[in-house]
Amino acid sequence: MGKIVTIHQPDFLPWRGFFDRWGKSDLYIVLDDVQFLRRGWHHRDKIKTKDGVKWLTVPVKKKGKYDQLILEVEIDYSTDWQAKHLKTIEVNYKKAPNFEYYFDKLKSIYVKKHDLLIDLNMDLLIFVAEELGIDTPAVFASSYNVNSNSTERLIELVKAVGGNEYLTGTGSKGYLNEKLFQRKGIRVVWQNYEETFYKQLHEDFVPHLSGLDYLMMKCKND
């Protein structure tokens, strides 16, 4: 029987497609030792509000840290961004069917005041995963002595954990060398995921929102 591995950066409250991949894997390797992307998804994601789609962004310390790795990124507490996030969530999801159940759980994570972004993100990722019934374990890429780049790095990580299947999203088709995986005895499995409709607040359905939107709206344990 094959061991399916997925590898992905520890993003902030990512969309349902990420959790679908995590749940279909035997192991999730958290890619924490790659460069932090300032305009990426590592510290922000989208929610739905009465005024349309809005970003929830965690402020981080960037000055003089252009090449910092994800695992090194510090959260900036010069503003009370936690209170702002929680208020935005409360105002826009207080009529959601699961608001009362999830808001207190979410608040308990926010008030921890994590020093590092990765610690906040991992707490949130595990919180959402558990609520979705995902029990696939996670390990950190930084725990392994892998210094290569691109496809070679992914292959080495999969082999380091004894994997023989690599589950990845279609977004990696532009750079992933599938033939190199095959030569190393690893089968690449492309995630076949299409986001299904679920009832949302604030008018028409919007896909690709933070998984928080789905938690607030879905029937628990469905």
MARGUDO-371437 format. One record per residue (C-alpha): residue number from 1; residue in one letter; chain; x, y, z. Coordinates in Angstrom, 2 decimals. Example, Ala and Ser with C-alpha at 12.3 -4.5 7.8 and 13.67 -1.06 7.14 Angstrom:
2
NODE   pos   code   unit         X         Y         Z
NODE     1      A      A     12.30     -4.50      7.80
NODE     2      S      A     13.67     -1.06      7.14
END
This chain:
222
NODE   pos   code   unit         X         Y         Z
NODE     1      M      A      0.00      0.00      0.00
NODE     2      G      A      1.29      3.45     -0.90
NODE     3      K      A      2.05      6.26      1.50
NODE     4      I      A      0.56      9.50      0.24
NODE     5      V      A      2.40     12.68      1.18
NODE     6      T      A      1.37     16.28      0.60
NODE     7      I      A      3.67     19.26      1.08
NODE     8      H      A      2.51     22.84      1.53
NODE     9      Q      A      3.41     26.07      3.28
NODE    10      P      A      1.62     26.79      6.59
NODE    11      D      A     -0.77     29.43      5.29
NODE    12      F      A     -3.15     31.56      7.36
NODE    13      L      A     -6.67     30.07      7.48
NODE    14      P      A     -6.51     28.66      3.92
NODE    15      W      A     -9.38     27.60      1.66
NODE    16      R      A    -11.19     24.25      1.66
NODE    17      G      A     -9.10     22.84     -1.18
NODE    18      F      A     -6.02     22.73      1.03
NODE    19      F      A     -7.85     20.82      3.75
NODE    20      D      A     -9.22     18.40      1.16
NODE    21      R      A     -5.64     17.54      0.16
NODE    22      W      A     -4.50     17.26      3.77
NODE    23      G      A     -7.36     14.89      4.54
NODE    24      K      A     -6.60     12.64      1.56
NODE    25      S      A     -2.94     12.24      2.56
NODE    26      D      A     -1.19      9.97      5.02
NODE    27      L      A      1.22     12.72      6.03
NODE    28      Y      A      1.36     16.50      5.64
NODE    29      I      A      4.83     18.02      5.45
NODE    30      V      A      4.68     21.63      6.58
NODE    31      L      A      7.02     23.56      4.28
NODE    32      D      A      8.24     25.98      6.91
NODE    33      D      A     11.84     26.51      5.77
NODE    34      V      A     11.20     28.37      2.50
NODE    35      Q      A     11.06     32.11      1.91
NODE    36      F      A      8.13     34.07      3.30
NODE    37      L      A      6.09     35.68      0.51
NODE    38      R      A      5.10     39.22      1.36
NODE    39      R      A      2.14     39.30     -1.00
NODE    40      G      A      1.21     35.66     -0.69
NODE    41      W      A     -1.13     33.63      1.50
NODE    42      H      A      1.20     33.01      4.42
NODE    43      H      A     -0.28     35.77      6.55
NODE    44      R      A     -3.65     36.55      4.98
NODE    45      D      A     -6.81     35.14      3.45
NODE    46      K      A    -10.26     36.24      2.35
NODE    47      I      A    -13.60     36.21      4.12
NODE    48      K      A    -17.04     37.33      3.02
NODE    49      T      A    -18.57     40.50      4.47
NODE    50      K      A    -21.69     42.53      3.91
NODE    51      D      A    -19.50     44.82      1.78
NODE    52      G      A    -18.00     42.04     -0.30
NODE    53      V      A    -14.86     39.95     -0.01
NODE    54      K      A    -12.29     41.35      2.43
NODE    55      W      A     -8.79     40.32      3.50
NODE    56      L      A     -7.91     39.26      7.03
NODE    57      T      A     -4.20     40.06      7.29
NODE    58      V      A     -1.83     39.34     10.17
NODE    59      P      A      0.76     42.17     10.36
NODE    60      V      A      4.33     40.88     10.48
NODE    61      K      A      7.77     42.38     10.94
NODE    62      K      A      9.30     42.88      7.48
NODE    63      K      A     11.83     45.70      7.72
NODE    64      G      A     15.28     44.39      6.87
NODE    65      K      A     13.91     40.84      6.66
NODE    66      Y      A     13.30     40.44      2.93
NODE    67      D      A     14.80     36.95      2.72
NODE    68      Q      A     13.42     35.56      5.97
NODE    69      L      A     12.04     32.05      6.07
NODE    70      I      A      8.45     31.31      7.07
NODE    71      L      A      9.58     29.81     10.36
NODE    72      E      A     11.41     33.06     11.23
NODE    73      V      A      8.55     35.53     10.66
NODE    74      E      A      7.54     37.51     13.75
NODE    75      I      A      4.08     38.96     14.27
NODE    76      D      A      3.86     42.74     14.63
NODE    77      Y      A      1.83     43.77     17.68
NODE    78      S      A      2.19     47.53     17.23
NODE    79      T      A     -1.56     47.58     16.55
NODE    80      D      A     -4.35     45.58     18.16
NODE    81      W      A     -4.94     43.54     15.03
NODE    82      Q      A     -6.39     40.59     16.97
NODE    83      A      A     -9.26     42.71     18.25
NODE    84      K      A     -9.82     44.05     14.73
NODE    85      H      A     -9.91     40.54     13.25
NODE    86      L      A    -12.29     39.25     15.90
NODE    87      K      A    -14.59     42.24     15.52
NODE    88      T      A    -14.64     41.84     11.73
NODE    89      I      A    -15.47     38.16     12.10
NODE    90      E      A    -18.14     38.83     14.70
NODE    91      V      A    -19.86     41.57     12.71
NODE    92      N      A    -19.96     39.57      9.50
NODE    93      Y      A    -20.64     36.06     10.82
NODE    94      K      A    -22.81     36.62     13.89
NODE    95      K      A    -25.82     35.36     11.90
NODE    96      A      A    -23.99     32.25     10.70
NODE    97      P      A    -25.46     28.97     12.05
NODE    98      N      A    -22.22     27.93     13.76
NODE    99      F      A    -20.98     31.32     14.95
NODE   100      E      A    -21.51     30.71     18.66
NODE   101      Y      A    -19.81     27.31     18.51
NODE   102      Y      A    -16.70     28.43     16.60
NODE   103      F      A    -16.15     32.02     17.66
NODE   104      D      A    -15.06     31.21     21.21
NODE   105      K      A    -12.67     28.52     19.90
NODE   106      L      A    -11.21     31.00     17.44
NODE   107      K      A    -10.89     33.70     20.08
NODE   108      S      A     -8.98     31.36     22.38
NODE   109      I      A     -6.31     31.00     19.67
NODE   110      Y      A     -6.09     34.71     18.91
NODE   111      V      A     -5.59     35.72     22.55
NODE   112      K      A     -2.50     33.51     22.94
NODE   113      K      A     -0.48     36.31     21.35
NODE   114      H      A      1.96     34.08     19.48
NODE   115      D      A      5.40     35.55     18.82
NODE   116      L      A      5.86     33.72     15.49
NODE   117      L      A      3.46     33.62     12.57
NODE   118      I      A      3.99     29.90     12.08
NODE   119      D      A      2.81     29.15     15.61
NODE   120      L      A     -0.40     31.09     15.06
NODE   121      N      A     -0.94     29.49     11.66
NODE   122      M      A     -0.37     25.96     12.94
NODE   123      D      A     -2.82     26.47     15.80
NODE   124      L      A     -5.42     27.67     13.30
NODE   125      L      A     -4.65     24.90     10.79
NODE   126      I      A     -5.00     22.20     13.42
NODE   127      F      A     -8.18     23.80     14.76
NODE   128      V      A     -9.85     23.78     11.33
NODE   129      A      A     -8.54     20.31     10.47
NODE   130      E      A     -9.91     18.82     13.68
NODE   131      E      A    -13.31     20.40     13.09
NODE   132      L      A    -13.35     18.90      9.59
NODE   133      G      A    -12.48     15.48     10.96
NODE   134      I      A     -8.94     15.40      9.57
NODE   135      D      A     -6.51     13.40     11.69
NODE   136      T      A     -3.60     13.13      9.23
NODE   137      P      A     -0.39     13.96     11.14
NODE   138      A      A      1.89     16.85     10.21
NODE   139      V      A      5.68     17.16     10.36
NODE   140      F      A      7.94     20.11      9.62
NODE   141      A      A     10.24     20.20      6.61
NODE   142      S      A     12.82     21.98      8.76
NODE   143      S      A     13.18     18.76     10.78
NODE   144      Y      A     14.90     17.11      7.81
NODE   145      N      A     18.31     17.93      6.37
NODE   146      V      A     17.10     18.82      2.87
NODE   147      N      A     18.98     21.64      1.15
NODE   148      S      A     17.97     21.19     -2.50
NODE   149      N      A     15.44     23.33     -4.34
NODE   150      S      A     12.31     23.04     -6.45
NODE   151      T      A     11.28     19.53     -7.53
NODE   152      E      A     14.41     17.93     -6.08
NODE   153      R      A     13.54     19.32     -2.66
NODE   154      L      A     10.02     17.89     -2.78
NODE   155      I      A     11.33     14.49     -3.85
NODE   156      E      A     13.88     14.38     -1.05
NODE   157      L      A     11.23     15.27      1.52
NODE   158      V      A      8.82     12.62      0.27
NODE   159      K      A     11.57     10.00      0.35
NODE   160      A      A     12.72     11.14      3.81
NODE   161      V      A      9.33     10.21      5.28
NODE   162      G      A      9.00      6.96      3.34
NODE   163      G      A      6.41      8.22      0.89
NODE   164      N      A      5.85      6.84     -2.60
NODE   165      E      A      2.96      9.04     -3.74
NODE   166      Y      A      2.95     12.83     -3.82
NODE   167      L      A     -0.45     14.52     -3.77
NODE   168      T      A     -0.30     18.06     -5.11
NODE   169      G      A     -2.59     20.78     -6.43
NODE   170      T      A     -2.87     21.86    -10.04
NODE   171      G      A     -1.20     25.15     -9.14
NODE   172      S      A      2.16     23.37     -9.17
NODE   173      K      A      1.87     22.19    -12.77
NODE   174      G      A      3.85     25.19    -13.95
NODE   175      Y      A      7.03     24.21    -12.15
NODE   176      L      A      6.82     20.60    -10.97
NODE   177      N      A      8.92     18.07    -12.94
NODE   178      E      A      6.69     15.00    -12.87
NODE   179      K      A      9.15     12.88    -14.86
NODE   180      L      A     11.83     13.44    -12.22
NODE   181      F      A      9.43     12.16     -9.57
NODE   182      Q      A      8.77      9.08    -11.68
NODE   183      R      A     12.48      8.39    -12.11
NODE   184      K      A     12.81      8.42     -8.33
NODE   185      G      A      9.99      5.91     -7.93
NODE   186      I      A      7.38      8.41     -6.69
NODE   187      R      A      3.96      8.71     -8.28
NODE   188      V      A      2.54     12.21     -8.64
NODE   189      V      A     -1.19     12.41     -7.91
NODE   190      W      A     -2.95     15.58     -9.01
NODE   191      Q      A     -5.67     16.74     -6.68
NODE   192      N      A     -9.07     16.58     -8.33
NODE   193      Y      A    -11.01     19.14     -6.34
NODE   194      E      A    -13.88     21.37     -7.32
NODE   195      E      A    -15.37     23.52     -4.61
NODE   196      T      A    -18.99     22.62     -4.07
NODE   197      F      A    -21.72     25.10     -3.26
NODE   198      Y      A    -22.72     25.69      0.34
NODE   199      K      A    -25.04     28.33      1.71
NODE   200      Q      A    -23.25     31.58      2.54
NODE   201      L      A    -24.25     34.87      4.11
NODE   202      H      A    -24.30     38.14      2.18
NODE   203      E      A    -25.90     37.14     -1.13
NODE   204      D      A    -24.30     35.08     -3.93
NODE   205      F      A    -21.92     32.17     -3.41
NODE   206      V      A    -18.22     33.09     -3.57
NODE   207      P      A    -15.66     30.25     -3.97
NODE   208      H      A    -12.09     30.08     -2.64
NODE   209      L      A    -12.71     31.86      0.63
NODE   210      S      A    -10.90     31.06      3.86
NODE   211      G      A    -11.96     27.76      5.39
NODE   212      L      A    -13.31     29.85      8.25
NODE   213      D      A    -16.29     30.79      6.08
NODE   214      Y      A    -17.14     27.14      5.53
NODE   215      L      A    -16.83     26.33      9.24
NODE   216      M      A    -19.19     29.14     10.16
NODE   217      M      A    -21.77     28.09      7.58
NODE   218      K      A    -21.64     24.30      7.27
NODE   219      C      A    -23.60     21.84      9.37
NODE   220      K      A    -21.21     20.53     12.01
NODE   221      N      A    -19.98     16.99     11.42
NODE   222      D      A    -21.46     16.79      7.91
END
